Amino acid sequence: MLLGFTLKETAKQLGVKYPTANPHMSAVYRKLNVNTRAELIINYRDLHA
């Protein structure tokens, strides 16, 4: 996702279907306490700057 892929594209690359990937991504957002992809990317970049 950090490379700009959509969730559908990411799911395809991982060999899973979108309905499987979507709840996993929601769990990632919840665990990292973010609400949007932009927040996720900003937090990741801040950690690895």
Secondary structure, 3 states (H helix, E strand, C coil): CCCCCCHHHHHHHHCCCHHHHHHHHHHHHHHCCCCCHHHHHHHHHHHCC
